[in-house]
Amino acid sequence: MSKDLETLNISVKSILSFSAILFLLIGEYIVLNKEIEEAKRLPIPTVTTEAYKYDKKYLEKEIAELKEEVEKLSKRLKK
């Protein structure tokens, strides 16, 4: 066991690197907790049925247009 301790070399550079990584992780944890607390205080967004229907119609229209474009492109590639 004493041989293992003799071969264990810890440099100042490795200690500073470990400290910097630890500091970074703790900072990210604190920021994440603050963002979570802020999100808890925000009001819950409500989606009305009208907004949902509008979004659905808009998306269906966009999908139809994209299908037409894909068909045109596939026809051009077949030529």
PDB file as gemmi writes it, atoms N, CA and C in Angstrom:
CRYST1    1.000    1.000    1.000  90.00  90.00  90.00 P 1                      
ATOM      1  N   MET A   1       0.826  -1.190   0.000  1.00  0.00           N  
ATOM      2  CA  MET A   1       0.000   0.000   0.000  1.00  0.00           C  
ATOM      3  C   MET A   1       0.868   1.250   0.000  1.00  0.00           C  
ATOM      4  N   SER A   2       1.964   1.222   0.703  1.00  0.00           N  
ATOM      5  CA  SER A   2       2.828   2.394   0.732  1.00  0.00           C  
ATOM      6  C   SER A   2       3.453   2.635  -0.639  1.00  0.00           C  
ATOM      7  N   LYS A   3       3.638   1.558  -1.429  1.00  0.00           N  
ATOM      8  CA  LYS A   3       4.185   1.724  -2.778  1.00  0.00           C  
ATOM      9  C   LYS A   3       3.184   2.457  -3.669  1.00  0.00           C  
ATOM     10  N   ASP A   4       1.893   2.189  -3.467  1.00  0.00           N  
ATOM     11  CA  ASP A   4       0.873   2.876  -4.248  1.00  0.00           C  
ATOM     12  C   ASP A   4       0.873   4.373  -3.950  1.00  0.00           C  
ATOM     13  N   LEU A   5       1.051   4.719  -2.685  1.00  0.00           N  
ATOM     14  CA  LEU A   5       1.062   6.133  -2.323  1.00  0.00           C  
ATOM     15  C   LEU A   5       2.307   6.825  -2.844  1.00  0.00           C  
ATOM     16  N   GLU A   6       3.396   6.117  -2.934  1.00  0.00           N  
ATOM     17  CA  GLU A   6       4.627   6.720  -3.444  1.00  0.00           C  
ATOM     18  C   GLU A   6       4.527   7.007  -4.933  1.00  0.00           C  
ATOM     19  N   THR A   7       3.804   6.179  -5.659  1.00  0.00           N  
ATOM     20  CA  THR A   7       3.693   6.395  -7.103  1.00  0.00           C  
ATOM     21  C   THR A   7       2.585   7.384  -7.468  1.00  0.00           C  
ATOM     22  N   LEU A   8       1.778   7.754  -6.518  1.00  0.00           N  
ATOM     23  CA  LEU A   8       0.705   8.714  -6.774  1.00  0.00           C  
ATOM     24  C   LEU A   8       1.285  10.122  -6.811  1.00  0.00           C  
ATOM     25  N   ASN A   9       1.295  10.689  -8.003  1.00  0.00           N  
ATOM     26  CA  ASN A   9       1.839  12.043  -8.173  1.00  0.00           C  
ATOM     27  C   ASN A   9       0.707  12.993  -8.506  1.00  0.00           C  
ATOM     28  N   ILE A  10       0.502  13.962  -7.662  1.00  0.00           N  
ATOM     29  CA  ILE A  10      -0.511  14.980  -7.906  1.00  0.00           C  
ATOM     30  C   ILE A  10       0.214  16.304  -8.051  1.00  0.00           C  
ATOM     31  N   SER A  11       0.099  16.887  -9.222  1.00  0.00           N  
ATOM     32  CA  SER A  11       0.771  18.157  -9.461  1.00  0.00           C  
ATOM     33  C   SER A  11      -0.184  19.308  -9.179  1.00  0.00           C  
ATOM     34  N   VAL A  12       0.394  20.473  -9.092  1.00  0.00           N  
ATOM     35  CA  VAL A  12      -0.398  21.680  -8.866  1.00  0.00           C  
ATOM     36  C   VAL A  12      -1.319  21.912 -10.068  1.00  0.00           C  
ATOM     37  N   LYS A  13      -0.811  21.591 -11.259  1.00  0.00           N  
ATOM     38  CA  LYS A  13      -1.606  21.770 -12.472  1.00  0.00           C  
ATOM     39  C   LYS A  13      -2.858  20.897 -12.441  1.00  0.00           C  
ATOM     40  N   SER A  14      -2.737  19.657 -11.998  1.00  0.00           N  
ATOM     41  CA  SER A  14      -3.899  18.775 -11.959  1.00  0.00           C  
ATOM     42  C   SER A  14      -4.887  19.217 -10.881  1.00  0.00           C  
ATOM     43  N   ILE A  15      -4.393  19.718  -9.768  1.00  0.00           N  
ATOM     44  CA  ILE A  15      -5.278  20.221  -8.718  1.00  0.00           C  
ATOM     45  C   ILE A  15      -6.046  21.450  -9.215  1.00  0.00           C  
ATOM     46  N   LEU A  16      -5.358  22.349  -9.913  1.00  0.00           N  
ATOM     47  CA  LEU A  16      -6.020  23.534 -10.455  1.00  0.00           C  
ATOM     48  C   LEU A  16      -7.033  23.155 -11.531  1.00  0.00           C  
ATOM     49  N   SER A  17      -6.696  22.184 -12.349  1.00  0.00           N  
ATOM     50  CA  SER A  17      -7.636  21.734 -13.376  1.00  0.00           C  
ATOM     51  C   SER A  17      -8.882  21.139 -12.744  1.00  0.00           C  
ATOM     52  N   PHE A  18      -8.703  20.312 -11.752  1.00  0.00           N  
ATOM     53  CA  PHE A  18      -9.835  19.714 -11.054  1.00  0.00           C  
ATOM     54  C   PHE A  18     -10.687  20.789 -10.381  1.00  0.00           C  
ATOM     55  N   SER A  19     -10.033  21.755  -9.760  1.00  0.00           N  
ATOM     56  CA  SER A  19     -10.764  22.844  -9.098  1.00  0.00           C  
ATOM     57  C   SER A  19     -11.566  23.664 -10.116  1.00  0.00           C  
ATOM     58  N   ALA A  20     -10.982  23.933 -11.278  1.00  0.00           N  
ATOM     59  CA  ALA A  20     -11.676  24.712 -12.301  1.00  0.00           C  
ATOM     60  C   ALA A  20     -12.894  23.958 -12.812  1.00  0.00           C  
ATOM     61  N   ILE A  21     -12.760  22.671 -13.051  1.00  0.00           N  
ATOM     62  CA  ILE A  21     -13.885  21.867 -13.523  1.00  0.00           C  
ATOM     63  C   ILE A  21     -14.970  21.813 -12.461  1.00  0.00           C  
ATOM     64  N   LEU A  22     -14.577  21.628 -11.214  1.00  0.00           N  
ATOM     65  CA  LEU A  22     -15.533  21.587 -10.123  1.00  0.00           C  
ATOM     66  C   LEU A  22     -16.268  22.919  -9.991  1.00  0.00           C  
ATOM     67  N   PHE A  23     -15.533  24.015 -10.090  1.00  0.00           N  
ATOM     68  CA  PHE A  23     -16.127  25.347 -10.027  1.00  0.00           C  
ATOM     69  C   PHE A  23     -17.117  25.554 -11.164  1.00  0.00           C  
ATOM     70  N   LEU A  24     -16.761  25.107 -12.355  1.00  0.00           N  
ATOM     71  CA  LEU A  24     -17.646  25.228 -13.504  1.00  0.00           C  
ATOM     72  C   LEU A  24     -18.930  24.433 -13.300  1.00  0.00           C  
ATOM     73  N   LEU A  25     -18.831  23.217 -12.820  1.00  0.00           N  
ATOM     74  CA  LEU A  25     -20.011  22.388 -12.594  1.00  0.00           C  
ATOM     75  C   LEU A  25     -20.925  22.972 -11.523  1.00  0.00           C  
ATOM     76  N   ILE A  26     -20.341  23.486 -10.463  1.00  0.00           N  
ATOM     77  CA  ILE A  26     -21.143  24.100  -9.405  1.00  0.00           C  
ATOM     78  C   ILE A  26     -21.853  25.347  -9.941  1.00  0.00           C  
ATOM     79  N   GLY A  27     -21.160  26.132 -10.742  1.00  0.00           N  
ATOM     80  CA  GLY A  27     -21.763  27.325 -11.335  1.00  0.00           C  
ATOM     81  C   GLY A  27     -22.916  26.969 -12.252  1.00  0.00           C  
ATOM     82  N   GLU A  28     -22.741  25.943 -13.072  1.00  0.00           N  
ATOM     83  CA  GLU A  28     -23.821  25.515 -13.967  1.00  0.00           C  
ATOM     84  C   GLU A  28     -25.014  25.001 -13.177  1.00  0.00           C  
ATOM     85  N   TYR A  29     -24.764  24.310 -12.086  1.00  0.00           N  
ATOM     86  CA  TYR A  29     -25.840  23.806 -11.233  1.00  0.00           C  
ATOM     87  C   TYR A  29     -26.641  24.961 -10.642  1.00  0.00           C  
ATOM     88  N   ILE A  30     -25.951  25.987 -10.185  1.00  0.00           N  
ATOM     89  CA  ILE A  30     -26.625  27.139  -9.596  1.00  0.00           C  
ATOM     90  C   ILE A  30     -27.470  27.864 -10.645  1.00  0.00           C  
ATOM     91  N   VAL A  31     -26.910  28.056 -11.838  1.00  0.00           N  
ATOM     92  CA  VAL A  31     -27.648  28.726 -12.909  1.00  0.00           C  
ATOM     93  C   VAL A  31     -28.882  27.915 -13.297  1.00  0.00           C  
ATOM     94  N   LEU A  32     -28.729  26.613 -13.397  1.00  0.00           N  
ATOM     95  CA  LEU A  32     -29.860  25.756 -13.751  1.00  0.00           C  
ATOM     96  C   LEU A  32     -30.955  25.833 -12.690  1.00  0.00           C  
ATOM     97  N   ASN A  33     -30.585  25.826 -11.432  1.00  0.00           N  
ATOM     98  CA  ASN A  33     -31.586  25.942 -10.361  1.00  0.00           C  
ATOM     99  C   ASN A  33     -32.316  27.275 -10.415  1.00  0.00           C  
ATOM    100  N   LYS A  34     -31.595  28.357 -10.709  1.00  0.00           N  
ATOM    101  CA  LYS A  34     -32.241  29.665 -10.824  1.00  0.00           C  
ATOM    102  C   LYS A  34     -33.223  29.690 -11.982  1.00  0.00           C  
ATOM    103  N   GLU A  35     -32.845  29.085 -13.111  1.00  0.00           N  
ATOM    104  CA  GLU A  35     -33.742  29.046 -14.255  1.00  0.00           C  
ATOM    105  C   GLU A  35     -34.987  28.206 -13.960  1.00  0.00           C  
ATOM    106  N   ILE A  36     -34.818  27.129 -13.238  1.00  0.00           N  
ATOM    107  CA  ILE A  36     -35.956  26.288 -12.870  1.00  0.00           C  
ATOM    108  C   ILE A  36     -36.895  27.052 -11.946  1.00  0.00           C  
ATOM    109  N   GLU A  37     -36.360  27.763 -10.973  1.00  0.00           N  
ATOM    110  CA  GLU A  37     -37.193  28.547 -10.060  1.00  0.00           C  
ATOM    111  C   GLU A  37     -37.934  29.649 -10.811  1.00  0.00           C  
ATOM    112  N   GLU A  38     -37.263  30.278 -11.764  1.00  0.00           N  
ATOM    113  CA  GLU A  38     -37.923  31.325 -12.554  1.00  0.00           C  
ATOM    114  C   GLU A  38     -39.044  30.722 -13.396  1.00  0.00           C  
ATOM    115  N   ALA A  39     -38.811  29.555 -13.963  1.00  0.00           N  
ATOM    116  CA  ALA A  39     -39.840  28.903 -14.776  1.00  0.00           C  
ATOM    117  C   ALA A  39     -41.043  28.501 -13.922  1.00  0.00           C  
ATOM    118  N   LYS A  40     -40.811  28.164 -12.672  1.00  0.00           N  
ATOM    119  CA  LYS A  40     -41.914  27.807 -11.782  1.00  0.00           C  
ATOM    120  C   LYS A  40     -42.801  29.021 -11.491  1.00  0.00           C  
ATOM    121  N   ARG A  41     -42.213  30.218 -11.470  1.00  0.00           N  
ATOM    122  CA  ARG A  41     -42.980  31.425 -11.173  1.00  0.00           C  
ATOM    123  C   ARG A  41     -43.763  31.933 -12.374  1.00  0.00           C  
ATOM    124  N   LEU A  42     -43.378  31.543 -13.578  1.00  0.00           N  
ATOM    125  CA  LEU A  42     -44.059  32.018 -14.775  1.00  0.00           C  
ATOM    126  C   LEU A  42     -45.445  31.389 -14.866  1.00  0.00           C  
ATOM    127  N   PRO A  43     -46.381  32.119 -15.452  1.00  0.00           N  
ATOM    128  CA  PRO A  43     -47.732  31.552 -15.593  1.00  0.00           C  
ATOM    129  C   PRO A  43     -47.724  30.413 -16.623  1.00  0.00           C  
ATOM    130  N   ILE A  44     -48.632  29.485 -16.414  1.00  0.00           N  
ATOM    131  CA  ILE A  44     -48.748  28.356 -17.329  1.00  0.00           C  
ATOM    132  C   ILE A  44     -49.446  28.846 -18.592  1.00  0.00           C  
ATOM    133  N   PRO A  45     -48.813  28.645 -19.753  1.00  0.00           N  
ATOM    134  CA  PRO A  45     -49.451  29.127 -20.982  1.00  0.00           C  
ATOM    135  C   PRO A  45     -50.689  28.300 -21.303  1.00  0.00           C  
ATOM    136  N   THR A  46     -51.725  28.997 -21.715  1.00  0.00           N  
ATOM    137  CA  THR A  46     -52.950  28.298 -22.075  1.00  0.00           C  
ATOM    138  C   THR A  46     -53.102  28.337 -23.583  1.00  0.00           C  
ATOM    139  N   VAL A  47     -53.453  27.224 -24.146  1.00  0.00           N  
ATOM    140  CA  VAL A  47     -53.670  27.127 -25.583  1.00  0.00           C  
ATOM    141  C   VAL A  47     -55.168  27.007 -25.808  1.00  0.00           C  
ATOM    142  N   THR A  48     -55.715  27.979 -26.486  1.00  0.00           N  
ATOM    143  CA  THR A  48     -57.149  27.937 -26.757  1.00  0.00           C  
ATOM    144  C   THR A  48     -57.405  27.006 -27.940  1.00  0.00           C  
ATOM    145  N   THR A  49     -58.634  26.588 -28.056  1.00  0.00           N  
ATOM    146  CA  THR A  49     -58.981  25.695 -29.166  1.00  0.00           C  
ATOM    147  C   THR A  49     -58.856  26.418 -30.505  1.00  0.00           C  
ATOM    148  N   GLU A  50     -59.113  27.716 -30.515  1.00  0.00           N  
ATOM    149  CA  GLU A  50     -58.969  28.480 -31.750  1.00  0.00           C  
ATOM    150  C   GLU A  50     -57.516  28.535 -32.194  1.00  0.00           C  
ATOM    151  N   ALA A  51     -56.634  28.778 -31.251  1.00  0.00           N  
ATOM    152  CA  ALA A  51     -55.220  28.828 -31.586  1.00  0.00           C  
ATOM    153  C   ALA A  51     -54.738  27.464 -32.065  1.00  0.00           C  
ATOM    154  N   TYR A  52     -55.204  26.415 -31.427  1.00  0.00           N  
ATOM    155  CA  TYR A  52     -54.826  25.059 -31.833  1.00  0.00           C  
ATOM    156  C   TYR A  52     -55.312  24.758 -33.242  1.00  0.00           C  
ATOM    157  N   LYS A  53     -56.576  25.134 -33.531  1.00  0.00           N  
ATOM    158  CA  LYS A  53     -57.128  24.889 -34.868  1.00  0.00           C  
ATOM    159  C   LYS A  53     -56.365  25.687 -35.914  1.00  0.00           C  
ATOM    160  N   TYR A  54     -56.019  26.945 -35.577  1.00  0.00           N  
ATOM    161  CA  TYR A  54     -55.270  27.782 -36.506  1.00  0.00           C  
ATOM    162  C   TYR A  54     -53.905  27.166 -36.787  1.00  0.00           C  
ATOM    163  N   ASP A  55     -53.215  26.758 -35.729  1.00  0.00           N  
ATOM    164  CA  ASP A  55     -51.901  26.156 -35.900  1.00  0.00           C  
ATOM    165  C   ASP A  55     -51.992  24.867 -36.713  1.00  0.00           C  
ATOM    166  N   LYS A  56     -53.015  24.092 -36.448  1.00  0.00           N  
ATOM    167  CA  LYS A  56     -53.191  22.829 -37.178  1.00  0.00           C  
ATOM    168  C   LYS A  56     -53.439  23.098 -38.659  1.00  0.00           C  
ATOM    169  N   LYS A  57     -54.313  24.063 -38.966  1.00  0.00           N  
ATOM    170  CA  LYS A  57     -54.586  24.406 -40.359  1.00  0.00           C  
ATOM    171  C   LYS A  57     -53.329  24.922 -41.054  1.00  0.00           C  
ATOM    172  N   TYR A  58     -52.581  25.761 -40.348  1.00  0.00           N  
ATOM    173  CA  TYR A  58     -51.348  26.314 -40.917  1.00  0.00           C  
ATOM    174  C   TYR A  58     -50.350  25.195 -41.215  1.00  0.00           C  
ATOM    175  N   LEU A  59     -50.195  24.281 -40.281  1.00  0.00           N  
ATOM    176  CA  LEU A  59     -49.251  23.186 -40.483  1.00  0.00           C  
ATOM    177  C   LEU A  59     -49.700  22.256 -41.605  1.00  0.00           C  
ATOM    178  N   GLU A  60     -50.992  21.987 -41.679  1.00  0.00           N  
ATOM    179  CA  GLU A  60     -51.491  21.143 -42.764  1.00  0.00           C  
ATOM    180  C   GLU A  60     -51.246  21.800 -44.113  1.00  0.00           C  
ATOM    181  N   LYS A  61     -51.433  23.117 -44.183  1.00  0.00           N  
ATOM    182  CA  LYS A  61     -51.179  23.855 -45.421  1.00  0.00           C  
ATOM    183  C   LYS A  61     -49.699  23.769 -45.795  1.00  0.00           C  
ATOM    184  N   GLU A  62     -48.827  23.962 -44.831  1.00  0.00           N  
ATOM    185  CA  GLU A  62     -47.391  23.889 -45.076  1.00  0.00           C  
ATOM    186  C   GLU A  62     -46.980  22.491 -45.538  1.00  0.00           C  
ATOM    187  N   ILE A  63     -47.550  21.471 -44.938  1.00  0.00           N  
ATOM    188  CA  ILE A  63     -47.237  20.094 -45.320  1.00  0.00           C  
ATOM    189  C   ILE A  63     -47.678  19.834 -46.755  1.00  0.00           C  
ATOM    190  N   ALA A  64     -48.863  20.318 -47.114  1.00  0.00           N  
ATOM    191  CA  ALA A  64     -49.359  20.142 -48.477  1.00  0.00           C  
ATOM    192  C   ALA A  64     -48.439  20.831 -49.482  1.00  0.00           C  
ATOM    193  N   GLU A  65     -48.002  22.038 -49.161  1.00  0.00           N  
ATOM    194  CA  GLU A  65     -47.093  22.762 -50.049  1.00  0.00           C  
ATOM    195  C   GLU A  65     -45.765  22.031 -50.184  1.00  0.00           C  
ATOM    196  N   LEU A  66     -45.254  21.513 -49.099  1.00  0.00           N  
ATOM    197  CA  LEU A  66     -43.995  20.775 -49.154  1.00  0.00           C  
ATOM    198  C   LEU A  66     -44.130  19.493 -49.972  1.00  0.00           C  
ATOM    199  N   LYS A  67     -45.277  18.830 -49.851  1.00  0.00           N  
ATOM    200  CA  LYS A  67     -45.505  17.620 -50.655  1.00  0.00           C  
ATOM    201  C   LYS A  67     -45.493  17.962 -52.138  1.00  0.00           C  
ATOM    202  N   GLU A  68     -46.131  19.083 -52.506  1.00  0.00           N  
ATOM    203  CA  GLU A  68     -46.138  19.505 -53.903  1.00  0.00           C  
ATOM    204  C   GLU A  68     -44.721  19.796 -54.388  1.00  0.00           C  
ATOM    205  N   GLU A  69     -43.938  20.470 -53.573  1.00  0.00           N  
ATOM    206  CA  GLU A  69     -42.562  20.775 -53.952  1.00  0.00           C  
ATOM    207  C   GLU A  69     -41.741  19.500 -54.118  1.00  0.00           C  
ATOM    208  N   VAL A  70     -41.931  18.547 -53.235  1.00  0.00           N  
ATOM    209  CA  VAL A  70     -41.203  17.281 -53.327  1.00  0.00           C  
ATOM    210  C   VAL A  70     -41.594  16.546 -54.597  1.00  0.00           C  
ATOM    211  N   GLU A  71     -42.878  16.549 -54.931  1.00  0.00           N  
ATOM    212  CA  GLU A  71     -43.330  15.897 -56.160  1.00  0.00           C  
ATOM    213  C   GLU A  71     -42.718  16.559 -57.387  1.00  0.00           C  
ATOM    214  N   LYS A  72     -42.682  17.878 -57.409  1.00  0.00           N  
ATOM    215  CA  LYS A  72     -42.079  18.604 -58.535  1.00  0.00           C  
ATOM    216  C   LYS A  72     -40.596  18.262 -58.664  1.00  0.00           C  
ATOM    217  N   LEU A  73     -39.894  18.239 -57.530  1.00  0.00           N  
ATOM    218  CA  LEU A  73     -38.471  17.926 -57.563  1.00  0.00           C  
ATOM    219  C   LEU A  73     -38.215  16.490 -57.995  1.00  0.00           C  
ATOM    220  N   SER A  74     -39.056  15.582 -57.553  1.00  0.00           N  
ATOM    221  CA  SER A  74     -38.862  14.184 -57.943  1.00  0.00           C  
ATOM    222  C   SER A  74     -39.132  14.000 -59.434  1.00  0.00           C  
ATOM    223  N   LYS A  75     -40.116  14.740 -59.988  1.00  0.00           N  
ATOM    224  CA  LYS A  75     -40.376  14.692 -61.418  1.00  0.00           C  
ATOM    225  C   LYS A  75     -39.194  15.253 -62.215  1.00  0.00           C  
ATOM    226  N   ARG A  76     -38.592  16.323 -61.704  1.00  0.00           N  
ATOM    227  CA  ARG A  76     -37.428  16.905 -62.375  1.00  0.00           C  
ATOM    228  C   ARG A  76     -36.249  15.963 -62.345  1.00  0.00           C  
ATOM    229  N   LEU A  77     -36.090  15.228 -61.267  1.00  0.00           N  
ATOM    230  CA  LEU A  77     -34.977  14.283 -61.174  1.00  0.00           C  
ATOM    231  C   LEU A  77     -35.169  13.074 -62.081  1.00  0.00           C  
ATOM    232  N   LYS A  78     -36.413  12.676 -62.294  1.00  0.00           N  
ATOM    233  CA  LYS A  78     -36.686  11.523 -63.148  1.00  0.00           C  
ATOM    234  C   LYS A  78     -36.433  11.836 -64.614  1.00  0.00           C  
ATOM    235  N   LYS A  79     -36.497  13.097 -64.989  1.00  0.00           N  
ATOM    236  CA  LYS A  79     -36.288  13.486 -66.394  1.00  0.00           C  
ATOM    237  C   LYS A  79     -34.875  13.322 -66.816  1.00  0.00           C  
TER     238      LYS A  79                                                      
END                                                                             
